[in-house]
């Protein structure tokens, strides 16, 4: 162990809560590797995620608005950064392991399909009803990144990615923080984007919820984050004050009713779903046109699995351009 690592371990013992996860207790990686002399294992995971291709592709993946023309609407990447900021704020206040928290937050949406949850719906229909972006995210970091070698992340980070949503809870409090940070981030930035797009007006947000959570974007985030911190302080569980939780859940339902289901932001989703479905069918029937790295997946698993991986990794704009190249005829011109 290097002197730097010893300092990190000593700092964790001295400063972290009794409920925080200590880096030295990690279950490690599937493929053992020489420890870094300058970083903790979770700092190393953070860096591997940031430098991955899957992370860069988040820049051009939908959050709510499909391939938005405006410069200020959230993408899957900006969502990830907002989740990370909120999660670190909570972790620091609770004296949890910020390095672990940050790594999970940065990697939590690596498995998202193009066109957000619309793409996820298509994969569930055509590939498997069990498809989910969180489990696909684990597949990305274990099998698909780095030319099929994966990122070889620690168990705790992979568990946090897998369990950031759904019924199964993560094994660390740091992973549990991401579940709250993810919801706090998307509820508030999706409201902000909907207001910017003219889908919502401020006064349409239920008055009772504004009274409890706050009138402005920052006020609502502060209310929710402060509630998580105050309710979780000194406890072996991450939770939110029941009244704030109830208001947060009600605000989320309001978003589903007004933005996520039938708003103008969703008009193009039908086209996106049809496009991905067409691409899925095409590559199943013409799997020889899949990238060469898909060959191993085809031989060991199935053509459908390889097609799912290929399509799930696409950005919105790449999927649109590929569809155009495959199915939209070019006008013939005399040269």
C-alpha positions in Angstrom: 0.0 0.0 0.0 1.4 3.4 -1.0 1.7 6.3 1.4 -1.1 8.1 -0.4 -3.4 5.2 0.1 -2.6 4.9 3.8 -3.5 8.6 4.1 -6.8 7.9 2.4 -7.6 5.0 4.7 -6.6 6.9 7.8 -8.8 9.9 6.7 -11.8 7.6 6.1 -11.4 6.0 9.6 -11.1 9.5 11.1 -13.8 11.4 9.3 -16.4 9.0 7.9 -19.6 8.1 9.7 -19.8 4.7 11.3 -22.3 3.8 8.7 -20.2 4.8 5.7 -18.6 2.2 3.5 -14.8 2.0 3.9 -12.8 1.6 0.7 -10.6 -1.0 2.3 -13.7 -3.3 2.8 -14.5 -3.5 -0.9 -15.2 -6.9 -2.4 -12.9 -5.9 -5.2 -13.0 -6.5 -8.9 -13.8 -9.6 -11.0 -10.3 -9.3 -12.5 -7.6 -8.5 -9.9 -5.3 -5.7 -10.8 -2.4 -3.8 -9.2 -3.8 -1.1 -6.9 -3.2 2.5 -8.0 -0.6 4.4 -5.8 -2.5 7.7 -6.1 -6.2 6.9 -6.0 -8.6 4.9 -3.9 -10.4 2.0 -5.7 -13.5 4.1 -6.0 -11.6 7.1 -7.4 -10.2 4.7 -10.0 -13.7 3.5 -10.9 -14.8 7.1 -11.3 -12.0 7.8 -13.7 -12.7 4.6 -15.7 -16.4 5.7 -16.1 -15.6 9.2 -17.1 -13.1 8.1 -19.7 -15.4 5.5 -21.2 -17.2 5.7 -24.5 -20.5 5.0 -22.9 -20.2 8.0 -20.7 -19.4 10.3 -23.6 -22.4 9.1 -25.5 -24.7 10.3 -22.8 -24.2 13.8 -24.2 -26.5 12.8 -27.1 -29.1 10.7 -25.4 -32.5 11.9 -24.5 -33.6 12.9 -21.0 -37.2 14.0 -21.7 -37.0 15.9 -24.9 -36.0 13.8 -27.9 -33.0 15.2 -29.7 -33.9 18.7 -28.6 -33.0 21.6 -30.8 -32.6 24.1 -27.9 -29.2 24.3 -26.3 -30.5 24.4 -22.7 -32.5 21.3 -22.4 -31.1 18.5 -20.3 -29.6 15.4 -21.9 -28.7 12.2 -20.2 -25.2 13.5 -19.5 -26.3 16.7 -17.8 -28.8 14.7 -15.8 -25.9 12.5 -14.7 -23.9 15.5 -13.6 -26.8 16.9 -11.6 -27.4 13.6 -9.9 -23.7 13.5 -9.0 -23.7 17.0 -7.5 -26.8 16.3 -5.4 -25.5 12.9 -4.3 -22.2 14.3 -3.2 -23.9 17.0 -1.3 -25.9 14.4 0.6 -23.0 12.1 1.1 -20.7 14.8 2.4 -23.4 16.0 4.9 -23.9 12.5 6.2 -20.1 11.8 6.2 -20.5 8.9 3.8 -17.9 7.8 1.2 -18.0 10.5 -1.4 -15.7 8.6 -3.8 -18.0 5.6 -3.9 -21.1 7.9 -4.2 -19.6 9.8 -7.1 -18.6 6.7 -9.0 -22.1 5.2 -8.7 -23.7 8.5 -9.7 -21.5 9.0 -12.8 -22.2 5.4 -13.9 -25.8 5.0 -13.0 -27.3 5.7 -16.4 -24.7 4.2 -18.7 -27.2 1.5 -19.9 -29.8 3.9 -21.1 -31.1 3.5 -24.6 -31.5 6.2 -27.2 -34.7 8.2 -26.8 -34.8 7.6 -23.1 -37.5 5.4 -21.7 -39.1 5.1 -25.1 -36.1 3.1 -26.2 -36.3 1.0 -23.1 -40.0 0.2 -23.9 -39.0 -1.1 -27.4 -36.2 -3.3 -25.9 -38.7 -4.8 -23.5 -41.1 -5.6 -26.2 -38.7 -6.9 -28.8 -35.9 -8.4 -26.8 -37.0 -9.2 -23.3 -39.7 -8.0 -20.8 -36.9 -8.0 -18.2 -34.8 -5.4 -20.0 -34.0 -2.4 -17.9 -31.5 0.4 -18.3 -29.9 -0.3 -14.8 -29.2 -3.9 -15.6 -28.0 -3.0 -19.1 -25.7 -0.5 -17.4 -24.0 -3.3 -15.5 -23.6 -5.2 -18.8 -22.0 -2.1 -20.3 -19.4 -1.9 -17.5 -18.8 -5.6 -17.3 -18.9 -6.8 -20.9 -19.4 -4.1 -23.6 -17.0 -1.3 -22.8 -13.3 -1.4 -23.7 -13.6 -3.7 -26.7 -15.5 -6.4 -24.7 -13.1 -6.3 -21.7 -15.4 -4.1 -19.6 -14.3 -1.5 -17.1 -13.6 -4.0 -14.3 -15.3 -1.9 -11.7 -15.6 -2.8 -8.0 -18.5 -4.8 -6.8 -20.0 -1.9 -4.8 -20.1 0.4 -7.8 -21.6 -2.2 -10.0 -24.2 -3.0 -7.3 -25.0 0.7 -7.0 -25.6 1.0 -10.8 -27.8 -2.1 -10.8 -29.9 -1.0 -7.8 -30.2 2.7 -8.4 -33.8 2.0 -9.4 -36.2 -0.9 -9.0 -37.1 -3.1 -6.0 -33.7 -4.4 -5.1 -31.9 -2.1 -2.7 -28.1 -1.4 -2.9 -25.8 -3.0 -0.3 -24.3 0.4 0.7 -25.8 3.6 2.0 -23.9 5.4 -0.8 -25.9 3.4 -3.3 -29.1 4.3 -1.5 -28.2 8.0 -1.7 -28.1 7.7 -5.5 -31.7 6.5 -5.5 -32.8 9.7 -3.8 -30.4 11.9 -5.8 -31.6 10.5 -9.1 -35.3 11.2 -8.3 -34.6 14.7 -6.8 -32.6 15.6 -9.9 -35.0 14.5 -12.6 -38.2 15.7 -10.9 -36.7 19.2 -10.6 -34.8 19.6 -13.9 -37.7 18.1 -15.9 -40.0 20.7 -14.4 -37.4 23.3 -15.3 -37.3 22.0 -18.9 -41.1 21.8 -19.2 -41.4 25.4 -18.0 -38.8 26.5 -20.6 -40.6 24.6 -23.3 -44.0 26.1 -22.4 -45.5 22.8 -21.5 -46.1 24.0 -18.0 -46.6 27.3 -16.3 -45.4 27.9 -12.8 -48.9 28.5 -11.4 -50.0 25.1 -12.8 -47.8 23.3 -10.3 -50.2 22.4 -7.4 -50.2 25.2 -4.9 -50.0 22.9 -1.9 -46.9 21.2 -3.3 -45.2 24.6 -4.0 -46.0 25.6 -0.4 -44.3 22.5 1.0 -41.4 22.1 -1.5 -40.8 25.6 -2.7 -41.7 27.9 -5.5 -38.4 27.9 -7.4 -36.1 25.2 -8.8 -33.3 25.7 -6.3 -35.8 25.9 -3.4 -37.3 22.6 -4.2 -34.0 20.9 -4.5 -32.8 22.4 -1.2 -36.0 21.2 0.6 -35.6 17.7 -0.7 -31.9 17.4 -0.1 -32.2 18.9 3.4 -35.0 16.5 4.2 -32.9 13.5 3.2 -29.9 14.7 5.3 -31.9 15.6 8.4 -33.9 12.3 8.3 -30.9 10.1 7.7 -28.4 11.8 10.0 -26.9 9.2 12.4 -29.0 6.4 11.1 -28.0 3.2 9.1 -30.7 4.0 6.5 -31.3 6.7 3.9 -34.8 8.2 4.0 -36.8 11.4 3.6 -39.1 13.2 6.0 -42.6 11.6 5.4 -44.3 14.9 4.6 -41.6 15.9 2.2 -41.6 12.4 0.7 -45.4 12.5 0.2 -45.1 15.9 -1.5 -42.2 14.7 -3.7 -44.1 11.7 -4.8 -47.2 13.8 -5.6 -45.0 16.2 -7.6 -43.6 13.2 -9.5 -47.1 12.0 -10.3 -48.0 15.5 -11.5 -45.1 15.3 -13.9 -46.2 11.9 -15.2 -49.7 13.3 -15.9 -48.6 16.6 -17.5 -45.2 16.0 -19.0 -44.1 12.3 -19.3 -47.3 10.8 -20.7 -49.2 13.0 -23.2 -47.4 16.3 -23.6 -46.0 17.8 -26.8 -42.6 16.6 -25.5 -43.8 13.1 -26.2 -45.3 13.6 -29.7 -42.1 12.3 -31.4 -41.9 9.2 -29.2 -44.1 7.1 -31.4 -41.8 7.8 -34.3 -38.7 7.0 -32.2 -40.2 3.7 -31.1 -41.2 2.7 -34.6 -37.7 3.6 -35.8 -35.9 1.5 -33.2 -38.3 -1.4 -33.7 -37.6 -1.3 -37.5 -33.8 -1.2 -36.8 -34.1 -4.1 -34.4 -35.9 -6.2 -36.9 -33.5 -5.3 -39.7 -30.4 -6.2 -37.7 -31.9 -9.5 -36.5 -32.5 -10.4 -40.1 -29.1 -9.0 -41.3 -26.8 -9.7 -38.4 -23.9 -9.9 -40.7 -24.1 -6.1 -40.8 -23.6 -5.7 -37.0 -20.2 -4.4 -35.8 -17.5 -7.1 -35.6 -17.5 -6.9 -31.8 -21.0 -8.4 -31.9 -19.8 -11.7 -33.2 -18.8 -13.1 -29.8 -22.2 -12.1 -28.4 -23.9 -13.9 -31.2 -21.9 -17.0 -30.8 -22.2 -17.1 -27.0 -25.6 -15.7 -26.4 -27.9 -14.8 -29.3 -28.4 -12.5 -32.3 -31.2 -10.7 -30.4 -28.9 -10.0 -27.5 -26.2 -8.6 -29.8 -28.8 -6.4 -31.6 -30.1 -5.1 -28.2 -26.6 -4.2 -27.1 -25.9 -2.4 -30.4 -29.1 -0.4 -30.4 -29.0 0.4 -26.7 -25.6 1.9 -27.0 -26.6 4.3 -29.7 -27.1 8.0 -29.3 -30.3 9.6 -30.5 -28.6 11.2 -33.5 -26.7 8.1 -34.5 -29.9 6.0 -34.5 -31.6 8.7 -36.6 -28.7 8.9 -39.1 -28.4 5.1 -39.3 -32.2 4.8 -40.0 -31.9 7.4 -42.7 -29.0 5.7 -44.3 -30.7 2.3 -44.3 -34.3 3.1 -45.2 -34.6 6.7 -46.6 -33.8 6.8 -50.3 -31.6 9.6 -51.6 -32.8 11.7 -54.5 -31.0 10.6 -57.6 -29.0 13.3 -59.3 -27.0 13.5 -62.5 -23.4 14.1 -61.7 
